[in-house]
Amino acid sequence: MFMADDRQAHWLNPQTALNYARAAVQVGLWASERILINQTFPNKSLKILELGCGGGRVGLGLAKEGYCNLTVTDFSPVMVDIAQGVFTEAGMAQSVTIEIANACRLTYPDRSWDGVVFAFNGLMCLRGRADRSEALDEIYRVLKPGGKFLFTANDREKGEHTDLWKKEPILENSQLGDRWHETDSTPVFMHSSTESETRQELLDAGFRIIQSPLRSEVALESSSVKKFAGETRFYIAERQ
């Protein structure tokens, strides 16, 4: 199968998993993530679900911050294995549940989580608008009333490549913002949205939007974070 026909292959690639494991150790939580996570979930005994954990970068950061009721998940068994190794190496494997979960088809009961985190553009790596809609519906379903959802999305109007996006052709059977990106392992699909577009998708799923700041508006990041990821926008929403 040609790589661009398989939007899951990147996350099943062992080299991709190793890259994310290195990020868990070498990059850790961004300053902006730490600030907004602590603001959004001030009670560290809340029941928190992380989707798209990758190599465990954010989950490990949450555990180190003292969150004690944390479940860290990814749809990729390769990523889950790597994340388990990262937590074990850090001596924190007993402080968290790590398991496989597909954001579009969650198996958790309705109204079972106080918070959901989907970091580093994970929602935007799903297979287009239809899959994002399915995931948002599922996240809304499993959140308790008043539960919070925190995630990031690359913003094509405010990021480093704004001018390039104005010239980007729209892929067949896709929407503006859909793009395959080359990496040092395999190509990865990601949608770069606008703030108004993502806010509308949240509203369509029933969420109340609390805030949607750019990362640079929240904190000054280290050079290692800036090298790891460019400008991005945070979204924090609440189940009503």
Contacts in CASP RR format, 6 or more apart in sequence:
PFRMAT RR
TARGET T0000
AUTHOR 0000-0000-0000
METHOD contacts of the structure
MODEL  1
MFMADDRQAHWLNPQTALNYARAAVQVGLWASERILINQTFPNKSLKILE
LGCGGGRVGLGLAKEGYCNLTVTDFSPVMVDIAQGVFTEAGMAQSVTIEI
ANACRLTYPDRSWDGVVFAFNGLMCLRGRADRSEALDEIYRVLKPGGKFL
FTANDREKGEHTDLWKKEPILENSQLGDRWHETDSTPVFMHSSTESETRQ
ELLDAGFRIIQSPLRSEVALESSSVKKFAGETRFYIAERQ
1 9 0 8 1.000
3 9 0 8 1.000
3 10 0 8 1.000
3 186 0 8 1.000
3 187 0 8 1.000
4 180 0 8 1.000
4 187 0 8 1.000
4 189 0 8 1.000
7 125 0 8 1.000
7 127 0 8 1.000
7 189 0 8 1.000
8 75 0 8 1.000
8 76 0 8 1.000
9 186 0 8 1.000
10 16 0 8 1.000
10 183 0 8 1.000
10 185 0 8 1.000
10 186 0 8 1.000
10 187 0 8 1.000
10 188 0 8 1.000
10 189 0 8 1.000
11 17 0 8 1.000
11 54 0 8 1.000
11 74 0 8 1.000
11 75 0 8 1.000
11 76 0 8 1.000
11 78 0 8 1.000
11 79 0 8 1.000
11 125 0 8 1.000
12 76 0 8 1.000
12 77 0 8 1.000
12 78 0 8 1.000
13 78 0 8 1.000
13 185 0 8 1.000
13 186 0 8 1.000
14 78 0 8 1.000
15 184 0 8 1.000
15 185 0 8 1.000
15 186 0 8 1.000
16 78 0 8 1.000
16 183 0 8 1.000
16 185 0 8 1.000
16 186 0 8 1.000
16 188 0 8 1.000
17 54 0 8 1.000
17 55 0 8 1.000
17 76 0 8 1.000
17 78 0 8 1.000
17 79 0 8 1.000
17 81 0 8 1.000
17 82 0 8 1.000
18 82 0 8 1.000
19 183 0 8 1.000
19 184 0 8 1.000
19 185 0 8 1.000
20 54 0 8 1.000
20 55 0 8 1.000
20 56 0 8 1.000
20 57 0 8 1.000
20 79 0 8 1.000
20 82 0 8 1.000
21 55 0 8 1.000
21 56 0 8 1.000
21 82 0 8 1.000
21 83 0 8 1.000
21 85 0 8 1.000
21 86 0 8 1.000
23 55 0 8 1.000
23 57 0 8 1.000
23 228 0 8 1.000
24 55 0 8 1.000
24 56 0 8 1.000
24 57 0 8 1.000
24 60 0 8 1.000
24 83 0 8 1.000
24 86 0 8 1.000
25 86 0 8 1.000
25 89 0 8 1.000
26 224 0 8 1.000
27 57 0 8 1.000
27 224 0 8 1.000
27 225 0 8 1.000
27 228 0 8 1.000
28 57 0 8 1.000
28 58 0 8 1.000
28 60 0 8 1.000
28 61 0 8 1.000
29 37 0 8 1.000
29 57 0 8 1.000
29 58 0 8 1.000
29 61 0 8 1.000
29 62 0 8 1.000
29 64 0 8 1.000
29 65 0 8 1.000
30 215 0 8 1.000
30 219 0 8 1.000
30 221 0 8 1.000
30 225 0 8 1.000
30 229 0 8 1.000
31 218 0 8 1.000
31 219 0 8 1.000
31 220 0 8 1.000
31 221 0 8 1.000
31 222 0 8 1.000
31 225 0 8 1.000
32 215 0 8 1.000
32 218 0 8 1.000
32 219 0 8 1.000
32 221 0 8 1.000
32 234 0 8 1.000
33 58 0 8 1.000
33 119 0 8 1.000
34 65 0 8 1.000
34 219 0 8 1.000
35 218 0 8 1.000
35 219 0 8 1.000
36 150 0 8 1.000
36 213 0 8 1.000
36 218 0 8 1.000
36 234 0 8 1.000
36 236 0 8 1.000
37 62 0 8 1.000
37 65 0 8 1.000
37 117 0 8 1.000
37 150 0 8 1.000
38 65 0 8 1.000
40 148 0 8 1.000
40 150 0 8 1.000
40 210 0 8 1.000
40 236 0 8 1.000
41 48 0 8 1.000
41 67 0 8 1.000
41 114 0 8 1.000
41 115 0 8 1.000
41 148 0 8 1.000
41 150 0 8 1.000
43 114 0 8 1.000
44 65 0 8 1.000
44 66 0 8 1.000
44 67 0 8 1.000
44 68 0 8 1.000
45 68 0 8 1.000
45 69 0 8 1.000
46 67 0 8 1.000
46 69 0 8 1.000
46 114 0 8 1.000
46 115 0 8 1.000
47 69 0 8 1.000
47 71 0 8 1.000
47 112 0 8 1.000
47 113 0 8 1.000
47 114 0 8 1.000
47 115 0 8 1.000
48 62 0 8 1.000
48 67 0 8 1.000
48 69 0 8 1.000
48 70 0 8 1.000
48 71 0 8 1.000
48 113 0 8 1.000
48 114 0 8 1.000
48 115 0 8 1.000
48 116 0 8 1.000
48 117 0 8 1.000
49 71 0 8 1.000
49 73 0 8 1.000
49 101 0 8 1.000
49 108 0 8 1.000
49 113 0 8 1.000
49 115 0 8 1.000
49 116 0 8 1.000
49 117 0 8 1.000
49 142 0 8 1.000
50 58 0 8 1.000
50 59 0 8 1.000
50 62 0 8 1.000
50 70 0 8 1.000
50 71 0 8 1.000
50 72 0 8 1.000
50 73 0 8 1.000
50 116 0 8 1.000
50 117 0 8 1.000
50 118 0 8 1.000
50 119 0 8 1.000
51 73 0 8 1.000
51 74 0 8 1.000
51 101 0 8 1.000
51 103 0 8 1.000
51 116 0 8 1.000
51 117 0 8 1.000
51 118 0 8 1.000
51 122 0 8 1.000
51 135 0 8 1.000
51 139 0 8 1.000
52 73 0 8 1.000
52 74 0 8 1.000
52 75 0 8 1.000
52 79 0 8 1.000
52 103 0 8 1.000
52 118 0 8 1.000
52 119 0 8 1.000
52 122 0 8 1.000
53 59 0 8 1.000
53 72 0 8 1.000
53 73 0 8 1.000
53 74 0 8 1.000
53 79 0 8 1.000
53 80 0 8 1.000
53 83 0 8 1.000
53 98 0 8 1.000
54 74 0 8 1.000
54 76 0 8 1.000
54 79 0 8 1.000
54 82 0 8 1.000
54 83 0 8 1.000
55 74 0 8 1.000
55 79 0 8 1.000
55 82 0 8 1.000
55 83 0 8 1.000
55 86 0 8 1.000
56 72 0 8 1.000
56 82 0 8 1.000
56 83 0 8 1.000
56 86 0 8 1.000
56 87 0 8 1.000
57 119 0 8 1.000
57 120 0 8 1.000
58 117 0 8 1.000
58 119 0 8 1.000
58 120 0 8 1.000
59 70 0 8 1.000
59 72 0 8 1.000
59 83 0 8 1.000
59 96 0 8 1.000
59 117 0 8 1.000
60 86 0 8 1.000
60 87 0 8 1.000
60 90 0 8 1.000
60 92 0 8 1.000
62 70 0 8 1.000
62 117 0 8 1.000
63 70 0 8 1.000
63 87 0 8 1.000
63 92 0 8 1.000
63 95 0 8 1.000
63 96 0 8 1.000
64 90 0 8 1.000
64 92 0 8 1.000
68 95 0 8 1.000
70 95 0 8 1.000
70 96 0 8 1.000
70 97 0 8 1.000
71 96 0 8 1.000
71 97 0 8 1.000
71 98 0 8 1.000
71 99 0 8 1.000
72 83 0 8 1.000
72 87 0 8 1.000
72 96 0 8 1.000
72 97 0 8 1.000
72 98 0 8 1.000
72 99 0 8 1.000
73 80 0 8 1.000
73 98 0 8 1.000
73 99 0 8 1.000
73 100 0 8 1.000
73 101 0 8 1.000
74 80 0 8 1.000
74 83 0 8 1.000
74 100 0 8 1.000
74 101 0 8 1.000
75 100 0 8 1.000
75 101 0 8 1.000
75 102 0 8 1.000
75 103 0 8 1.000
76 100 0 8 1.000
77 100 0 8 1.000
80 98 0 8 1.000
80 99 0 8 1.000
80 100 0 8 1.000
83 98 0 8 1.000
84 93 0 8 1.000
84 98 0 8 1.000
85 93 0 8 1.000
87 93 0 8 1.000
87 95 0 8 1.000
87 96 0 8 1.000
87 98 0 8 1.000
101 107 0 8 1.000
101 108 0 8 1.000
103 118 0 8 1.000
103 123 0 8 1.000
103 126 0 8 1.000
103 135 0 8 1.000
103 138 0 8 1.000
103 139 0 8 1.000
104 126 0 8 1.000
104 131 0 8 1.000
104 134 0 8 1.000
104 135 0 8 1.000
104 138 0 8 1.000
105 134 0 8 1.000
105 138 0 8 1.000
106 138 0 8 1.000
106 139 0 8 1.000
106 141 0 8 1.000
106 142 0 8 1.000
108 142 0 8 1.000
109 142 0 8 1.000
110 141 0 8 1.000
110 142 0 8 1.000
111 141 0 8 1.000
111 142 0 8 1.000
111 143 0 8 1.000
111 144 0 8 1.000
111 145 0 8 1.000
112 142 0 8 1.000
112 144 0 8 1.000
113 142 0 8 1.000
113 143 0 8 1.000
113 144 0 8 1.000
113 147 0 8 1.000
114 143 0 8 1.000
114 144 0 8 1.000
114 147 0 8 1.000
114 148 0 8 1.000
115 143 0 8 1.000
115 144 0 8 1.000
115 147 0 8 1.000
115 148 0 8 1.000
115 149 0 8 1.000
115 150 0 8 1.000
116 139 0 8 1.000
116 142 0 8 1.000
116 143 0 8 1.000
116 148 0 8 1.000
116 149 0 8 1.000
116 150 0 8 1.000
117 149 0 8 1.000
117 150 0 8 1.000
117 151 0 8 1.000
118 135 0 8 1.000
118 139 0 8 1.000
118 149 0 8 1.000
118 150 0 8 1.000
118 151 0 8 1.000
119 150 0 8 1.000
119 151 0 8 1.000
119 152 0 8 1.000
120 152 0 8 1.000
120 229 0 8 1.000
120 232 0 8 1.000
121 152 0 8 1.000
121 153 0 8 1.000
121 154 0 8 1.000
121 190 0 8 1.000
121 232 0 8 1.000
122 151 0 8 1.000
122 152 0 8 1.000
123 132 0 8 1.000
123 135 0 8 1.000
123 136 0 8 1.000
123 151 0 8 1.000
123 153 0 8 1.000
124 132 0 8 1.000
124 153 0 8 1.000
124 154 0 8 1.000
124 190 0 8 1.000
124 191 0 8 1.000
124 192 0 8 1.000
124 193 0 8 1.000
125 188 0 8 1.000
125 189 0 8 1.000
125 190 0 8 1.000
125 191 0 8 1.000
126 132 0 8 1.000
126 135 0 8 1.000
126 191 0 8 1.000
127 189 0 8 1.000
128 174 0 8 1.000
128 175 0 8 1.000
128 178 0 8 1.000
128 191 0 8 1.000
129 175 0 8 1.000
129 191 0 8 1.000
129 201 0 8 1.000
132 191 0 8 1.000
132 201 0 8 1.000
133 201 0 8 1.000
133 204 0 8 1.000
133 205 0 8 1.000
136 201 0 8 1.000
136 202 0 8 1.000
136 204 0 8 1.000
136 205 0 8 1.000
136 207 0 8 1.000
137 205 0 8 1.000
139 149 0 8 1.000
139 205 0 8 1.000
140 149 0 8 1.000
140 205 0 8 1.000
140 206 0 8 1.000
140 207 0 8 1.000
140 239 0 8 1.000
143 149 0 8 1.000
143 239 0 8 1.000
144 239 0 8 1.000
145 239 0 8 1.000
145 240 0 8 1.000
146 238 0 8 1.000
146 239 0 8 1.000
146 240 0 8 1.000
147 238 0 8 1.000
147 239 0 8 1.000
148 210 0 8 1.000
148 236 0 8 1.000
148 237 0 8 1.000
148 238 0 8 1.000
148 239 0 8 1.000
149 207 0 8 1.000
149 235 0 8 1.000
149 236 0 8 1.000
149 237 0 8 1.000
149 238 0 8 1.000
149 239 0 8 1.000
150 234 0 8 1.000
150 235 0 8 1.000
150 236 0 8 1.000
151 234 0 8 1.000
151 235 0 8 1.000
152 215 0 8 1.000
152 232 0 8 1.000
152 233 0 8 1.000
152 234 0 8 1.000
152 235 0 8 1.000
153 191 0 8 1.000
153 192 0 8 1.000
153 193 0 8 1.000
153 198 0 8 1.000
153 232 0 8 1.000
153 233 0 8 1.000
153 235 0 8 1.000
154 190 0 8 1.000
154 191 0 8 1.000
154 192 0 8 1.000
154 193 0 8 1.000
154 232 0 8 1.000
154 233 0 8 1.000
155 192 0 8 1.000
155 193 0 8 1.000
155 194 0 8 1.000
155 195 0 8 1.000
155 214 0 8 1.000
155 231 0 8 1.000
155 232 0 8 1.000
155 233 0 8 1.000
156 162 0 8 1.000
156 165 0 8 1.000
156 176 0 8 1.000
156 177 0 8 1.000
156 192 0 8 1.000
156 193 0 8 1.000
156 194 0 8 1.000
157 165 0 8 1.000
157 194 0 8 1.000
157 195 0 8 1.000
158 195 0 8 1.000
158 214 0 8 1.000
158 231 0 8 1.000
158 233 0 8 1.000
159 230 0 8 1.000
159 231 0 8 1.000
160 230 0 8 1.000
160 231 0 8 1.000
161 192 0 8 1.000
165 176 0 8 1.000
165 177 0 8 1.000
165 192 0 8 1.000
168 176 0 8 1.000
168 177 0 8 1.000
168 179 0 8 1.000
170 176 0 8 1.000
170 177 0 8 1.000
170 178 0 8 1.000
171 178 0 8 1.000
171 179 0 8 1.000
175 191 0 8 1.000
177 191 0 8 1.000
177 192 0 8 1.000
177 193 0 8 1.000
178 189 0 8 1.000
178 191 0 8 1.000
179 189 0 8 1.000
179 190 0 8 1.000
179 191 0 8 1.000
179 192 0 8 1.000
180 187 0 8 1.000
180 188 0 8 1.000
180 189 0 8 1.000
181 187 0 8 1.000
181 188 0 8 1.000
181 189 0 8 1.000
181 190 0 8 1.000
195 212 0 8 1.000
195 233 0 8 1.000
198 212 0 8 1.000
198 233 0 8 1.000
198 235 0 8 1.000
199 209 0 8 1.000
199 212 0 8 1.000
199 235 0 8 1.000
202 209 0 8 1.000
202 235 0 8 1.000
202 237 0 8 1.000
203 209 0 8 1.000
206 239 0 8 1.000
206 240 0 8 1.000
207 237 0 8 1.000
207 238 0 8 1.000
207 239 0 8 1.000
207 240 0 8 1.000
208 237 0 8 1.000
208 238 0 8 1.000
208 239 0 8 1.000
208 240 0 8 1.000
209 235 0 8 1.000
209 236 0 8 1.000
209 237 0 8 1.000
210 236 0 8 1.000
210 237 0 8 1.000
210 238 0 8 1.000
211 234 0 8 1.000
211 235 0 8 1.000
211 236 0 8 1.000
212 233 0 8 1.000
212 234 0 8 1.000
212 235 0 8 1.000
212 236 0 8 1.000
213 233 0 8 1.000
213 234 0 8 1.000
214 231 0 8 1.000
214 232 0 8 1.000
214 233 0 8 1.000
214 234 0 8 1.000
215 221 0 8 1.000
215 230 0 8 1.000
215 231 0 8 1.000
215 232 0 8 1.000
215 233 0 8 1.000
215 234 0 8 1.000
216 231 0 8 1.000
218 234 0 8 1.000
END
